[in-house]
Amino acid sequence: MTSQLNTQSEIFQRPLTQNAPKSVGLSATRLALQLYSRVSPRKAGHLVNRMAFRPSRLPMPIRYEYLLDNADSYTQLQHGSRTIPVYSWGQGPVVLGVHGWAGAGIQFGAWIHPLVEAGYRVVLFDAPAHGRAQGESTDLFEMSEVTAKVAASVGRIHGVLAHSIGCIAVARAIADGLQPNYLVMLAPPVGLTAVMNNLGQQLGLSEEVLAVHLQLMEERFGKSVWEQMNLEALSRSLTQRGLIVIDEDDTSISPDESERIYNNWENADVLRTRGLGHHRMLWSPMVVETVLRDLGRPVDTV
């Protein structure tokens, strides 16, 4: 099933933030790294490597933040020395939200009431160094481990909503044993290699500087890191029924990357949109309604 939708005329609810435009900070970072790389490409590569594991926090407040203080359940999980906040609303089969890099669980705030009203329990969490979770740095392996840990703490997972790089973390968790019945991937990247190449382009890194960063990645996680976090390969093994949402105006994750995931995932349908970009699909009523129709009510999925 393929749905092609034009969302340019829709009115969307945008998160309310009080931060300066990200482009200003990005431009300053690009310039600083380019100047530093002229002095020492190797030291610049080490700096990029440190930066790559330190996500920026989602700007607060956002429109759905009040829902965190009105959750039906709030628990804390320990992951190493750090505390992971876990929130839930409603009763019924669990739908777990997995945010992307520099995101937070509450980005799925627009899904809470519709899913609860449909008879589901919504569970959201903040990965280490994200949202309200402790920590200053993290990585995709840890995000995948925490996803599995949260899932184990709430019982059987019926569905998962994953956004952006969170899609890789979920796919890795599934390969390692997580077994949801249904999976939604919003703007999935093709894999960690592509994510790193995109990072290099965004920061204007030279090939030499990027190579230093990638070498440090392999020294830390092993040379198989790229294979283990290759969503294009992992998607071939997905047996869950699911949906991929691809917006043609996404400038963070190329729509072509998401299309490659769709082509490999046998039981996936696709929802193609325009005008949502990378983040607005998180709270688009059209996307939420499409997923709800696909999920059905719990009585229909037993």
Beta strands, then each sheet from edge to edge (+ up, - down):
strand 1: 2-4
strand 2: 73-79
strand 3: 82-89
strand 4: 94-98
strand 5: 121-125
strand 6: 157-163
strand 7: 182-186
strand 8: 241-247
strand 9: 268-273
sheet 1: 1+ 9+ 8+ 7+ 6+ 4+ 5+ 3- 2+
end
